[in-house]
Amino acid sequence: GRYFQAEQLFRQVFDGTDENRPEHAEIRRVCTEQLFEIYYRVGQYDKAVQFGLPYREHLVTTGDDRRLQRTDLRLGECYFTLAHYRPAAQFLQRALDAQVQRPLDPVRKMDALATLATIDDRLGRRDEAQQRWRDAAAFGQSILDNHRTVLSLRDQISLGRNLARAARQTGDTRTAIEQLNVLLTSTLNHHYEKGRQQLYGELARQYVAAGDLKQAIETLEKALAVKTDNTTAAAMIRGDLLSHYSALLLR
């Protein structure tokens, strides 16, 4: 596809430069930015980090705070997906704390808040995680209450899934199940397979939390039946679903 062709082109140019030659600096900067973008978009997060870190250094020196915030969010997402939780938390918190003219997109902010809560959970910091989930739930609900009509379907799915995760963590599975089923119905006429698969995955976790293992297994089977792309990120999501499915079958 076009990303593969672009990656080949920029990688060839980048590999033909010398970091010790000043006249190559601008070419390397452009290639680094583009390769970071490409690897992030195709889900090759290890390579995205490889090029994202030097690109971030450039943004720090130029004072481009808006791009720096966006880059920190993406690096946080990359590290989180790679299960490097402490650097993920550092980059996400930097993005949330950044002082920029335009406020952070609320859906992206909700993603970051939910990811930070998940990191606290996985690192065993239960009290901090519960507080983060409560903060995320309050923020996400305020966005839905005030901006629901202007949100795209993808943003509604992202926000709704994170709200459901927060509800599960705070014990309100009934409301979360109802909201997830409404969102799943809204995806039937849209080709957003990744979002549909993620909704099924979260719905299965809600059923587990509610004690309905049969419904959880059936929902995970629906998630695994969704056809997604062949990116590394998609493979990792599918691997997580398979792991959850296997664990439920053995219970």
Disulfide bonds with the S-S distance in Angstrom:
none
